[in-house]
Amino acid sequence: MQVKNNKKIIEGWVFYDWANSVFPLVITSAIFPNFYEYVTSHDVETREYVGTVIKFFGYRFQNTTVYSMVYSVALMVVVLVAPLLSGIADYLRNKKRFLQLFCYLGGISSMMLYFFHPRHIEMSMLPFMFATIGYWGSMVYYNSYLPEIADVQMQDKISAKGFAYGYFGSSLLLIVCLILIMLFQVPVKYVFLLVGVWWIGFAQFTFSRLPDMIGGKSYSAKNILWKGYRELSATLKDALGRSRIKRFLLSYFFYNMGVQTVMVMAVLFARQEILWPSENYKTTALIISILIIQFLGIAGSFFFSYLSGVMGNIGSLMIAVGVWILICLYTYWEVYHPEQFYMVAALVGFVMGGTQSLSRSTYSKLLPETLDHASYFSFFDVLEKVGMILGALSFGLIGEYFGSLRKSVPVLSIFFIVGMILLLLLVKYNQRSNNKSDVWAKKI
């Protein structure tokens, strides 16, 4: 069966975004942060406010600091494990099995959050950590399918379609969860069960359509760790020899550090720094703002896909990063009230969809003709996760030091400014080495 440009396979691939995007929205962004912040700052029996300082392994931290530390540890595990597993997957040509493994880990761990209890905070945070590992681990293998199922000229559009599916599907489940919680008074912990069922259930459609093997028959599993390491080393050596890949990944490292930190910490920032009229209004408003981000993300994905066809991928990314810089500066100086936060949320949603989808397709276009896409995308993933770790930790620790998350916002603007400078240097490099036969220039 033909793999590239096969409508059935492409539809199966984009549908995994529909399946797994419920984790970053419902668990990471919308419901779990609100749930976590409330239960760790209130007595579970009397519901009285007891403060935001909690004990974690015998030490006292702000609850937001614990959240960012656990999230960072999960990302570090992915950084350490994913590259080697990607090398093994490329050697065996069975990345679909690894995609399934991480999917099931993430979905089952999401359901285990049902048992979260603040008096056992160390054990309660383990499912969140493993669910995070499952989500991001699966994305390495999912993203690596893109150059194998679509020609270069289709990759921007298909990448945008995947993100659009993810934004819409996750928003749909979030609305269902809100109806259950607010109208039917269903306890929040049941939402975590629903997330896992949705993720694993809809992923079966993807698994039924993606090919079991990419690149022909799998190799022998004998001495697989060594062979996986050797496969990874060869790919790394090849990638380091390609200047444009290195330059793009370096710029991506910085601007994506800002993007991912916003995604993870935005709700916690808004809960503490915006002057909400009441606690109930705060929770409702934050959910509404997240839905605004999701639906505008769909529009942003397709807009920047169109823009890339007009002015190229790098030029479009530079516009997106420029908007991020303005968002950070405006948030630090001006955003104190709900209406201002809504406006920022709208801008974030629109530019976030475009930044994510274009980054994925741009990197895909830069890759050489190879069967080792999982290994290549593991480097993309490693830089992404290291950036997320540094971003989340710096955001949380600066907030811990100053006692205010607002003081952390200028750090985000620095990430985006450095990313913008590196994109400009990439353009300059391309202009110096460009010629009519430059395949890379024709791609992006």
C-alpha positions as CSV (number, residue, x, y, z in Angstrom):
1,M,0.0,0.0,0.0
2,Q,1.3,3.5,-0.9
3,V,2.1,5.4,2.3
4,K,2.8,8.9,1.0
5,N,-0.2,11.1,0.4
6,N,-2.6,8.3,1.2
7,K,-5.8,9.9,2.4
8,K,-6.7,7.1,4.7
9,I,-3.3,7.1,6.4
10,I,-3.3,10.9,6.7
11,E,-6.8,11.0,8.2
12,G,-5.6,8.4,10.8
13,W,-2.5,10.4,11.6
14,V,-4.3,13.7,12.2
15,F,-6.9,12.0,14.3
16,Y,-4.2,11.2,17.0
17,D,-4.1,15.0,17.6
18,W,-7.9,14.7,18.3
19,A,-7.2,11.8,20.7
20,N,-4.3,13.0,22.7
21,S,-4.8,16.8,22.8
22,V,-7.3,16.4,25.6
23,F,-4.3,15.9,27.9
24,P,-2.6,19.2,27.4
25,L,-5.9,21.0,27.5
26,V,-8.0,19.3,30.2
27,I,-5.1,18.0,32.4
28,T,-2.3,20.5,31.9
29,S,-4.1,23.7,31.1
30,A,-7.7,23.9,32.2
31,I,-9.1,21.6,34.9
32,F,-6.2,19.9,36.7
33,P,-4.3,23.2,37.5
34,N,-7.4,24.7,39.0
35,F,-8.2,21.5,40.8
36,Y,-4.6,21.2,42.1
37,E,-4.3,24.8,43.2
38,Y,-7.6,24.6,45.1
39,V,-7.1,21.3,46.9
40,T,-3.5,22.1,47.9
41,S,-4.5,25.4,49.4
42,H,-7.7,24.3,51.1
43,D,-8.3,21.7,53.8
44,V,-10.0,18.8,52.1
45,E,-12.6,18.3,54.9
46,T,-13.5,21.9,56.0
47,R,-12.7,23.5,52.6
48,E,-11.1,26.4,54.5
49,Y,-8.2,28.2,53.0
50,V,-4.9,27.1,54.5
51,G,-2.3,28.8,52.3
52,T,-0.3,28.0,49.2
53,V,2.8,26.7,51.0
54,I,2.9,22.8,51.1
55,K,5.3,20.1,52.3
56,F,6.9,18.0,49.6
57,F,9.3,15.3,50.6
58,G,9.7,17.1,54.0
59,Y,10.5,20.5,52.4
60,R,8.2,23.6,52.2
61,F,7.5,25.0,48.8
62,Q,4.8,27.1,47.1
63,N,2.3,24.8,45.5
64,T,3.0,26.3,42.1
65,T,6.7,25.5,42.6
66,V,5.9,21.8,43.3
67,Y,3.8,21.7,40.2
68,S,6.5,23.1,37.9
69,M,9.2,20.8,39.5
70,V,7.1,17.6,38.9
71,Y,6.4,18.7,35.4
72,S,10.0,19.4,34.7
73,V,11.1,15.9,36.1
74,A,8.6,14.3,33.7
75,L,10.1,16.2,30.8
76,M,13.6,15.2,31.9
77,V,12.6,11.5,31.8
78,V,11.4,12.0,28.2
79,V,14.7,13.8,27.3
80,L,16.7,10.9,28.6
81,V,14.6,8.0,27.3
82,A,13.1,9.1,24.0
83,P,16.2,9.4,21.9
84,L,17.4,5.9,22.6
85,L,14.0,4.4,22.1
86,S,13.7,6.4,18.9
87,G,16.9,4.8,17.7
88,I,15.5,1.4,18.5
89,A,12.2,2.2,16.8
90,D,14.1,3.3,13.6
91,Y,16.2,0.2,13.7
92,L,13.2,-2.1,14.1
93,R,11.0,0.0,11.8
94,N,8.1,-0.3,14.2
95,K,7.6,3.1,15.7
96,K,3.9,2.4,15.8
97,R,4.5,0.1,18.8
98,F,6.3,2.8,20.7
99,L,3.5,5.3,19.9
100,Q,1.0,2.8,21.4
101,L,3.2,2.2,24.5
102,F,3.4,5.9,25.4
103,C,-0.3,6.5,24.5
104,Y,-1.4,3.8,26.9
105,L,1.0,5.0,29.6
106,G,-0.4,8.5,29.3
107,G,-4.1,7.5,29.1
108,I,-4.0,5.1,32.1
109,S,-1.9,7.6,34.2
110,S,-4.5,10.3,33.5
111,M,-7.2,8.0,34.8
112,M,-5.1,7.4,38.0
113,L,-5.4,11.1,38.9
114,Y,-8.9,10.1,40.1
115,F,-7.1,9.1,43.3
116,F,-5.3,12.5,43.8
117,H,-5.2,13.5,47.5
118,P,-3.3,16.5,48.9
119,R,-2.4,14.7,52.1
120,H,-0.4,12.2,50.0
121,I,1.0,14.8,47.6
122,E,4.2,12.9,46.7
123,M,2.2,9.8,45.5
124,S,-0.6,11.9,44.1
125,M,1.8,13.7,41.7
126,L,3.1,10.4,40.2
127,P,0.2,9.9,37.8
128,F,0.6,13.5,36.6
129,M,4.3,12.8,36.0
130,F,3.7,9.5,34.1
131,A,0.8,11.0,32.1
132,T,3.1,13.8,31.0
133,I,5.8,11.3,30.0
134,G,3.2,9.3,28.1
135,Y,1.9,12.4,26.2
136,W,5.3,13.9,25.2
137,G,6.9,10.5,24.5
138,S,4.1,9.6,22.1
139,M,4.5,12.9,20.3
140,V,8.1,12.0,19.3
141,Y,6.8,9.1,17.2
142,Y,3.6,10.8,16.1
143,N,5.5,13.8,14.7
144,S,8.1,11.6,12.9
145,Y,5.4,10.2,10.7
146,L,4.8,13.6,9.0
147,P,7.6,13.4,6.4
148,E,6.8,9.8,5.7
149,I,3.1,10.2,4.9
150,A,3.1,13.5,3.0
151,D,5.2,15.2,0.3
152,V,6.9,18.5,1.2
153,Q,4.3,20.7,-0.5
154,M,1.5,19.2,1.7
155,Q,3.3,19.1,5.0
156,D,2.3,22.7,6.2
157,K,-1.4,22.0,5.4
158,I,-1.4,18.6,7.1
159,S,0.5,19.7,10.1
160,A,-2.1,22.6,10.5
161,K,-4.9,20.1,10.0
162,G,-3.6,18.0,12.8
163,F,-3.4,20.9,15.3
164,A,-6.9,22.0,14.2
165,Y,-8.3,18.5,15.0
166,G,-6.5,18.6,18.3
167,Y,-7.9,22.1,19.3
168,F,-11.4,21.2,18.3
169,G,-11.5,17.7,19.8
170,S,-10.0,18.8,23.1
171,S,-12.3,21.8,23.3
172,L,-15.3,19.5,22.7
173,L,-14.3,17.2,25.6
174,L,-13.6,20.2,27.8
175,I,-17.1,21.5,27.2
176,V,-18.5,18.1,28.1
177,C,-16.4,18.1,31.3
178,L,-17.7,21.6,32.3
179,I,-21.3,20.6,31.7
180,L,-20.8,17.5,33.9
181,I,-19.1,19.6,36.7
182,M,-21.2,22.7,36.7
183,L,-24.6,21.5,35.7
184,F,-24.7,17.9,37.0
185,Q,-22.3,18.5,40.0
186,V,-20.1,15.6,39.0
187,P,-16.9,15.6,41.1
188,V,-13.9,16.8,39.2
189,K,-11.9,13.6,39.7
190,Y,-14.3,11.8,37.3
191,V,-13.1,14.1,34.5
192,F,-9.7,12.5,34.7
193,L,-11.2,9.1,34.0
194,L,-13.0,10.6,31.0
195,V,-9.7,12.0,29.6
196,G,-8.0,8.6,29.7
197,V,-10.9,6.9,28.0
198,W,-11.1,9.5,25.3
199,W,-7.4,9.4,24.6
200,I,-7.0,5.7,24.4
201,G,-10.4,5.1,22.7
202,F,-10.0,7.6,19.8
203,A,-6.3,6.6,19.4
204,Q,-7.5,3.2,18.2
205,F,-8.7,4.9,14.9
206,T,-5.1,6.1,14.4
207,F,-3.6,2.7,15.2
208,S,-5.9,1.0,12.8
209,R,-4.8,3.2,9.9
210,L,-1.1,3.9,10.4
211,P,1.2,1.3,8.8
212,D,2.8,-1.2,11.2
213,M,6.2,-0.9,9.5
214,I,7.9,2.1,7.8
215,G,10.6,1.3,5.3
216,G,10.1,-2.4,4.9
217,K,10.8,-5.4,7.0
218,S,12.0,-4.9,10.6
219,Y,15.5,-6.0,11.6
220,S,16.5,-8.5,14.2
221,A,16.0,-7.5,17.9
222,K,19.3,-9.1,19.0
223,N,21.5,-6.6,20.9
224,I,18.8,-4.1,20.4
225,L,20.0,-1.5,22.9
226,W,23.4,-1.3,21.3
227,K,22.0,-1.2,17.8
228,G,19.5,1.5,18.8
229,Y,22.3,3.6,20.3
230,R,24.3,3.1,17.1
231,E,21.3,4.1,14.9
232,L,20.9,7.2,17.1
233,S,24.6,8.1,17.0
234,A,24.7,7.9,13.2
235,T,21.6,10.1,12.9
236,L,23.0,12.7,15.3
237,K,26.3,12.9,13.4
238,D,24.4,13.5,10.2
239,A,22.2,16.1,11.8
240,L,25.2,18.0,13.2
241,G,26.7,18.2,9.8
242,R,23.7,20.1,8.4
243,S,24.0,23.8,9.2
244,R,20.4,24.7,8.6
245,I,19.0,22.0,10.8
246,K,21.3,23.1,13.6
247,R,20.5,26.8,13.2
248,F,16.7,26.2,13.0
249,L,16.8,23.9,16.1
250,L,18.7,26.5,18.1
251,S,16.1,29.2,17.3
252,Y,13.3,26.8,18.0
253,F,14.8,25.9,21.4
254,F,14.4,29.5,22.6
255,Y,11.1,30.6,21.1
256,N,9.4,27.3,21.9
257,M,10.7,27.6,25.5
258,G,8.5,30.6,25.8
259,V,5.5,29.1,24.0
260,Q,5.4,25.9,26.1
261,T,6.0,27.9,29.4
262,V,2.9,30.0,28.6
263,M,0.9,26.8,27.9
264,V,1.9,25.2,31.2
265,M,1.9,28.2,33.6
266,A,-0.8,30.6,32.2
267,V,-3.6,29.4,34.4
268,L,-1.5,29.5,37.5
269,F,-0.4,33.0,36.6
270,A,-4.0,34.2,35.9
271,R,-5.3,32.7,39.2
272,Q,-2.7,34.6,41.2
273,E,-2.1,37.9,39.3
274,I,-5.4,38.9,37.8
275,L,-7.8,40.9,40.0
276,W,-10.9,38.7,39.8
277,P,-14.1,39.9,41.5
278,S,-14.8,36.5,43.1
279,E,-13.5,32.9,43.3
280,N,-16.4,31.5,41.2
281,Y,-16.0,34.2,38.6
282,K,-12.3,33.4,38.4
283,T,-12.7,29.7,37.7
284,T,-15.4,30.3,35.1
285,A,-13.5,33.1,33.4
286,L,-10.3,31.0,33.2
287,I,-12.2,28.1,31.5
288,I,-13.8,30.6,29.0
289,S,-10.4,32.1,28.2
290,I,-8.9,28.6,27.6
291,L,-11.8,27.8,25.1
292,I,-11.1,31.1,23.4
293,I,-7.4,30.1,23.0
294,Q,-8.5,26.7,21.6
295,F,-10.9,27.9,19.0
296,L,-8.7,30.7,17.8
297,G,-5.8,28.2,17.7
298,I,-7.8,26.5,14.9
299,A,-7.9,29.7,12.9
300,G,-4.3,30.5,13.6
301,S,-3.1,27.1,12.4
302,F,-4.7,27.5,9.0
303,F,-3.9,31.3,8.7
304,F,-0.2,30.7,9.2
305,S,-0.2,27.7,6.9
306,Y,-1.6,30.0,4.2
307,L,0.9,32.7,5.2
308,S,3.8,30.3,4.8
309,G,2.7,29.7,1.2
310,V,2.9,33.4,0.5
311,M,6.1,34.4,2.4
312,G,7.7,31.1,3.4
313,N,7.9,29.3,6.7
314,I,10.7,31.3,8.3
315,G,9.2,34.7,7.5
316,S,5.8,33.5,8.9
317,L,7.5,32.2,12.1
318,M,9.3,35.5,12.6
319,I,5.9,37.3,12.5
320,A,4.5,34.8,15.0
321,V,7.5,35.3,17.4
322,G,7.2,39.0,17.1
323,V,3.6,38.8,18.3
324,W,4.7,36.7,21.2
325,I,7.2,39.4,22.3
326,L,4.4,42.0,22.2
327,I,2.1,39.7,24.2
328,C,4.7,39.3,27.0
329,L,5.5,43.0,27.3
330,Y,1.9,44.0,27.3
331,T,1.0,41.3,29.9
332,Y,3.8,42.4,32.3
333,W,2.9,46.1,32.2
334,E,-0.8,46.3,31.6
335,V,-2.7,43.0,32.3
336,Y,-4.3,43.2,35.7
337,H,-8.0,42.9,35.0
338,P,-10.2,40.2,33.4
339,E,-11.0,42.1,30.1
340,Q,-7.3,42.6,29.5
341,F,-6.6,39.0,30.1
342,Y,-9.3,38.0,27.6
343,M,-7.7,40.1,25.0
344,V,-4.3,38.5,25.6
345,A,-5.9,35.0,25.6
346,A,-7.3,35.7,22.1
347,L,-3.9,36.8,20.8
348,V,-2.2,33.8,22.4
349,G,-4.6,31.3,20.9
350,F,-4.3,32.7,17.4
351,V,-0.5,32.8,17.4
352,M,0.0,29.6,19.3
353,G,-1.7,27.5,16.6
354,G,0.4,28.9,13.9
355,T,3.7,28.7,15.8
356,Q,3.2,25.0,16.7
357,S,2.0,23.8,13.3
358,L,4.6,25.7,11.3
359,S,7.5,24.7,13.6
360,R,6.7,21.0,13.1
361,S,6.3,21.2,9.3
362,T,9.4,23.5,8.9
363,Y,11.6,20.9,10.7
364,S,10.0,18.1,8.7
365,K,10.9,19.9,5.4
366,L,14.6,20.3,6.6
367,L,15.1,16.6,7.0
368,P,17.1,14.6,4.4
369,E,15.7,11.6,2.6
370,T,15.9,9.0,5.3
371,L,14.2,6.1,7.1
372,D,15.3,7.4,10.5
373,H,12.7,10.1,11.1
374,A,12.0,9.0,14.7
375,S,15.6,9.6,15.6
376,Y,15.6,13.0,13.9
377,F,12.4,14.0,15.6
378,S,13.8,12.8,19.0
379,F,16.4,15.7,18.7
380,F,13.6,18.1,17.9
381,D,11.8,16.7,21.0
382,V,14.8,16.8,23.2
383,L,15.4,20.5,22.5
384,E,11.7,21.2,23.0
385,K,11.7,19.4,26.4
386,V,14.9,20.9,27.7
387,G,13.5,24.3,26.8
388,M,10.3,23.5,28.6
389,I,12.2,22.3,31.7
390,L,14.2,25.5,31.9
391,G,11.2,27.6,31.1
392,A,8.9,26.1,33.7
393,L,11.6,26.0,36.3
394,S,12.7,29.6,35.8
395,F,9.1,30.8,35.7
396,G,8.3,29.0,39.0
397,L,11.6,29.7,40.8
398,I,11.6,33.4,39.9
399,G,8.0,33.6,41.1
400,E,9.1,31.8,44.3
401,Y,11.9,34.2,44.9
402,F,9.9,37.4,44.3
403,G,6.6,36.0,45.6
404,S,4.9,36.9,42.4
405,L,4.6,35.1,39.1
406,R,4.3,38.5,37.3
407,K,8.0,39.0,37.8
408,S,8.6,35.9,35.7
409,V,7.0,37.3,32.6
410,P,10.0,39.3,31.4
411,V,12.0,36.1,31.3
412,L,9.5,34.8,28.6
413,S,10.1,37.9,26.5
414,I,13.8,37.2,26.6
415,F,13.3,33.7,25.3
416,F,11.3,35.0,22.3
417,I,13.7,37.8,21.6
418,V,16.6,35.4,21.4
419,G,14.6,33.1,19.2
420,M,13.8,36.0,16.9
421,I,17.5,37.0,16.6
422,L,18.4,33.4,15.7
423,L,15.7,33.2,13.1
424,L,17.1,36.4,11.6
425,L,20.6,34.9,11.6
426,L,19.2,31.8,9.8
427,V,17.8,34.1,7.1
428,K,21.1,35.8,6.7
429,Y,22.9,32.5,6.5
430,N,20.5,31.3,3.8
431,Q,21.0,34.5,1.8
432,R,24.7,34.1,1.8
433,S,24.6,30.5,0.7
434,N,21.5,30.7,-1.5
435,N,21.4,29.8,-5.2
436,K,18.8,28.7,-7.7
437,S,19.5,25.0,-7.1
438,D,19.1,25.4,-3.3
439,V,16.5,22.8,-2.5
440,W,16.1,24.0,1.1
441,A,15.2,27.5,-0.1
442,K,12.5,26.2,-2.4
443,K,11.0,24.2,0.5
444,I,10.7,27.0,3.1
